[in-house]
């Protein structure tokens, strides 16, 4: 039995486009067969390599009075995630960077950032899931340094930066632990990747 804490490894990452209505784009999105949510996998992308989360806490400013520190003023967090993927599917990569498809296999280089929700999964020492979910943000590309192959391939990973944006309540996202007694995976995922509610109409046969 392990500890129900710690951060062990990086299991996977998920991304989804968010529409102007605040819901996950499920038609023409990243993966329409999975409610618009794209899972970064070994088979398609050789997996996610790193997700470095910074800015999770706001800056602290001392408030001085009577020659002593009377209070700490806590600023707003400014989270950022440096994402490294081994070989993210180029179609997905271009979509999350907002690059426009020009035809003939070409996309515009700069792109226009799109609203993107993201989730990054780690594990506790005991094997439970830890989900870092962000409701909305933009993904931007990093620099690429291409070099010749020598005795081995010179591989260049996808170096990306995900910058979360606050919602109407000023919140950026959530952290969820699957080992919590009240954990509900469906509710957590719907908070990160909100789905349009479907209504079911029941028809009663006339007598």
Secondary structure, 3 states (H helix, E strand, C coil): CCCCCCCEEEEEEEEEEECCCCCECCCCCCCHHHCCCEECCHHHHCCEEEEEEECCCCCEEEEEECCEEEEEEECCCCCEEEEEECCCCHHHHHHHCCCCEEECCEECCCCCCCCEEEEEEEECCCCCEEEEEECCEEEEECCCCCCCCCCCCCCCCEEEEEEECCCCCCCCEEEEECCCCCCCHHHHHHHHCCCCCCCCCCCCCCC
